[in-house]
């Protein structure tokens, strides 16, 4: 048998032709890629993905069934339960909980806490106010402490520091972990460190061998130092927990918090023009691609939703959107909580750029395109009709809310 490798011109042509029905089958599945901070990320939806604990994950993407058109119901996998009856120590985490749910940054932080806790320690999550999160168990939380009360509503850093001081006195954790973010964790962590008279490690992206490494020099240098008690971690500081579930036992404070007299008055949120929000900081992005035929309707829908507009490279090259609105590896890496892709087929560079988004919604005519496979929610149909129906639904919802308030 000859060892000469023969080319298949027809297969190569199909791989180049995005309109061919077999184009998706010819594309290699991307199992890992480098994130914006240089950390390798893994595709947890990949076929036969092996987790960090050696447990093989099932295929939830529908690829084995021939694409989204033939998807079956996902199999409910019972992950092994990690139970710690009597923790030797605690690793306390204060997630941002933007919108009442764990963000991707929060999950990275919990993954780092899980690594530092090992087999004897417990991860204690401290949450302020009411939340909507139901996946603490699969995020690595062993104990959950909810500090509820009107005194924690809005912008209340002084009251929250007082609450963290009470938690510190009761549980005496080995380490405190907070996200070094603009959503509150960065400021709260520095205020808390000043209250404890401790020097925190900031912008930490790696903890290894009793050393933590943080960014410095405008992100161009790394600073290594012994692991302190208080750590403010950056995005992608660790892999999120994915192969175990945890008890999430509720705990309470043994003391009653006194309401402090705030020196800062919260005047409420200020309305911000979504178009003025940088793409990298936007929480809700409404992105259009080659499948959008009515761009006036697209802009109208984005305004009705209050979303920041984005675009694929094709839409930018055709002049429908500005260059700074381009999303993808060749544009801007985004970390939105909700990313809506309208008429975007899902080129590999675009999928890399939205890899850190929490929820992806795809509107497309092609049920077999890569964006539909990546999306958490897919709507198959003509984009113009769907956008018009979306505007009507938003107006109806808001008018109903105004009537209920009246």
N, C-alpha and C positions, 0 to 999 in steps of 0.2 A: 504494500500500500504506500502510495506516494506521501511524503511529508510536506509537499508544497502546499502552502495555504492559498486556496482559490478564492477570488473575489466574487461576490454576487452583485452584479450591477443593478439588478432589479430591487434587491433589498436595500442597497444604498440609495436608490432613487426614492423608495418609499420612506426611508428615514428622513430624507430632505423635504419631502412633499407633505406639508402639514394638513393638506386637504384630503389626503388619501385615507380611506377607512382603517387601514392597518398601520397608520403612522404611530399611534400611541403604543402599539405592541412592539414596535421597533426601538423604542426609546429605553435606554438603561435606567433602572430605578435608582434614584439618588438616595443613598443610605446615610450619608453624612456630608457636612459642609462646614466651612469656617464662618463663625459668627462675626459681627462687626467689631467685637473686642478681641478677636484672635482665638476664641475658644471654640473647639470643634463641637458642633451640635449633631445630634442623631435624629433620624427620622423614626419616630416611635410608631408610625403607621406602616412601616415597611414590612414586607413579607419575611417571616422568620427572624424578626429582630431579637437579638440576644441582649437582655438588660444587664446592668452592672453587677447584679447578683447571680448571673448565670441562668436566669429563668427565661425560657423562650416565649416571646409574645406571639399572639395570634395576629392574623391579617384582618384589620378593621377597615381597610380602604376599599374593599370590593374588587381589588385587582385580580384575585384568583377567580372571580366570577365573570370576568370579561368586561369590567368597567362599571360605571354608575348605573347604567340602564339595567343591569342584571344583579344589582346588589340585593343581598338578603339581610335579614335582621342580624345585628351583631350579637355574637355569643357572649353572654355574661360570664366573665372569668372571675372566679373567687380567688383573690390574691391572698398569699399567706399572711396571717395576722401576727404583727409584732407587738407583744405584750410585755410591759414592764410593771410588775406589781409594786416593787419598792425601789424607786430610782436611787442610785448612789449619788447623783447630782443632777442639776437641771441646766439646760441650755435655753435661755429665754429669748424668744423672738417676738418683735413688735412689727407685724406687717402693716403696710400702708392701707390695704383694704379699700382701694379706690372704687367707689360705687357699691361698697358693701361686699366685694368679692376679692378673692386672691388674684393678684396680677401675676404675670410671668416673672417679674422681678421678685415678688413675694415667694413664689415657688422655688426660685433659685436659692433664695435665702434659707428657706426651710430645708432644702437639699444640703446646704452647707452645714446647717445646725445638726441634721441627722448624721452627717459624717463626723462631726466633732463629738456628738453624744455617744457614738459607738454602741455597744451592747448593754452597757450598764446605766447610761444616762438617759434622761427623758427630755423631749423637746416640749417646752411650755410656750404656747402662743398666747400673747396678751392682746386682746381686741377691745377697742373702745367703741361703745354704742352698739346699736343693733346692726346685724349683718345679714346677708342673704346667702352666704357660702354654705354649701352642703358637702363639699369634698375635702374637708380637713383630714379625713381618715387616709385618703390616698395621697395627701400632700406631705405626710410625715409628722403630723401633730399627735403627741402622746397625751398631753394635758392641755385643756383650753380654759382660759380665764377671761371672762367677758366683764369689763368694767362699764356697766350701763348706768345711765343717768343723764339728766338734762345738762349737768355741769360740763359734760364732755362734748356737747353739741357744738358744731361750727369750729371756729379757730380758737382753741383753748389750750395753748402750749403749757401755761403755768399749772393748770389743773391736771393735765396729763402727766407732767413731770412729778407732781405730788403723788399721783396714782402709781407711777413706776417706782417711786421711792418706797411706797408701802409694800409693793410686790417684792422689791429687793430685800427689804427687812424680813419678810416672812419666809421666802423661799431660798434666799442667799444663793443665787445661781452662780455657776462657775463662769459663764460668759453671757453677755447680752449682745444680741445681733439685731441691727436695724438696717433697713435699706437706705443707702446714701442716694436719695432721690429728691426731686423737686416737689413731690406730692406731700411732703411732711416729714418723712423719716430722717432726712438729712438735718433739718433744723431741730427736730425733737431730740435726735441722738446727741447733738452738740449741746443743747440745753441740759439734757440729762447728765452728760459727762461733766459739765461745769458744776452741776448740783452735787455730784459725787466727788468733785475735785479729782477727777481722773482724766488721763490723756487718751482719747480714743484713737484707734487706727481707722483712717478714712479712705474711701475709694478703693477698698480691698477687693481684689479680684481672684486671689488664691490664698488658701491656708494649707500649709504643708510642712511637715517636720518641725512643728512648734514655731514656725515662722509664718507671718502673714505678709503678703506682697500687695502694695497699693500703688495706684497711679500717682505721678507727680510731674511737675514741669510741663503743665498744659497737656498731660497725657502722653508725653514723649519719654518719660523716665519711670522706672520702678523703684520703690523704696521698700526694703525688707526690714522687719523689726520683730522682736519676740511677740507672740500672740498676747495682746492685752485683754483685759476683762470686758471692754466695750469695743465692738467692731461695727463699723458702718460699711456695708458691703455694696459693691457695684453690681450691675447687671452681669449675668453669666458667671457669677462667682463659684457656682457648682452646678452639677446636673440635678434637675428636680427628681424627687422621689417618684418612682414609677412601678416598682415591682413588689411593694409591700403595702399593707394597710395597717392602720394604727387605731388604738382604742378611742382616742379623743375623750378621755374622761374629764368631766367638768370639775373645776376647783373654784373655790371662793376665797376672798380675803377674810382673814380673821378679825380685822379691825374695820371700823367705819371711817370712811374718808370725810374730812371736813371740807366744806366749800371755801376755797380761798377767794380773797378779794382780788379780782383780775385788774392788772394795770393796763391791759389791752382790751379794747372794745371791738367786737366783731360787728361790722356794719353789713355783713352779708356778701354774697357773691356779686361780682361785677360782670355784666354781659360783655363778652369778647367776640369780635368778628372772627368766625372760623377761618376766613381767608388770611387773617393775620397770624395764625398759629403756624409755626414751623412744622414741616411734615414730620420730622423726627420726634416732635413732642405731642403730636395730635393723638387724641384718644379715640376719635371716630372719623374714619376716612371713607369717602365715597369716591371710588376711582373708576374711570372710564377707559375703554379701549377701542379697538377697531370695530367692534360690534355696535357701537353707539352711532346711530344715524341722525338723531335729533339732539344736537348739543344744547340748544336752548332749553329743551325739556330736561336734559341732564342737570344743567345749572339750577333750574327751578326746583328740581327734586332735592338737590344738595342743600339749597337754601331752606326748603321746608323741613328737612331733617336736622338742620343746624350742624352739618358735617363739613369737615375740611376736604376740599377737592384734591384728588390725585389723578394720575393717568399712567397708562403704559407707554413704553417707548414709541410704539407705532403711532399713538395718538399725538404724542409730542412732536415726532418727526413730521407728521402731517399738518402741524400748525394749529391744532385744536386746543392745546394747552401749553402753558409756559414750561420752559425747561426745568425750573425749580419745582415743578409739580410731578416730575417723573419718579416713579417708584420702582425699585429694583436694585440689583447689584451694580448696574451702571448709572443709577440715579441716587435715590435716598433709601436707606434702610429704615423701615418704620416698625414701631412697636405698639400699634394701636390696639385697644381692647376690642374694637369691632372694625373690621375691614370689609367693605362691600365692593365687589368687583363686578362691573357691568360691562359685558361684551369683551371680556379679557380671556383669551384662550389659556394662558398660563405658561409662558416661556420660562425656561429654567432660571434665567436671570431675575425675572419678576417673582418667581416663587422663593428664591433666595432672599429677596428684599422684604418679603412679608413673613418670613419664617418665625419671627418672634411675636406675631400678632396672636391674640388670644382666640378670637372668634372670626372666622372668615365666611362671608355670605357671597355666593356666586349667582349671577343672573346671566344666563347664556342659552343660546339655541342648541348648542352641541352638547348632548348629555355625556359624551365620551371624552371631552377635553380635559386637560390636566388640572385646570382650575376647579372644575366640578369635583374631581377626585380629591383635591386638597381641601375643599370647602367643608365646613361643619353644617351648613345649610345651603341647599341648592334650589334655585327656581328656574325651571326650563320653560323658555318661551321668548316671544318678541320683547325686546327691552322697552320699546316705547309704550306698549300696552301695560307692562308691569309697572313702569315708573308712573304712569297716569293713575293706575289703581293705588299705588303707594301714596301719592299725594292726597288722594281722596281719603284714604284710611287715616293718614296723619291729621288732616283737617277735622275729620269726624271725631277722632280721639280727643283732640285739643278742645273742640267745641263742647264735647261732653264733659270734660274736666272743668271747663269754665262754668257750665250749668250746675254741676255738682257743688262747686265752690260757692256759687251764688245761693 
